[in-house]
Amino acid sequence: MAVDGVLDATGLNCPEPVMMLHQHVRDLPAGGLLKVIATDPSTKRDIPKFCVFLGHELVEQQESAGTYLYWIRKKA
């Protein structure tokens, strides 16, 4: 999946990943795709809620060995 930006939030704990996500999404063009890499389990709850609240699309999410990956498409 081709992305327009990557946010590496590994090692950061709530609320830092979502605060950083807010800034990164703001910098994306409309319809842009952002990949987020995180290690905080609370992102499993926080990132989907962030997307619903702000109207962005959570395209995909994956979890492997304590690393959480998210692909978020900015609303047009």
Secondary structure, 3 states (H helix, E strand, C coil): CCCCEEEEECCCCCCHHHHHHHHHHHHCCCCCEEEEEECCCCHHHHHHHHHHHHCCEEEEEEEECCEEEEEEECCC
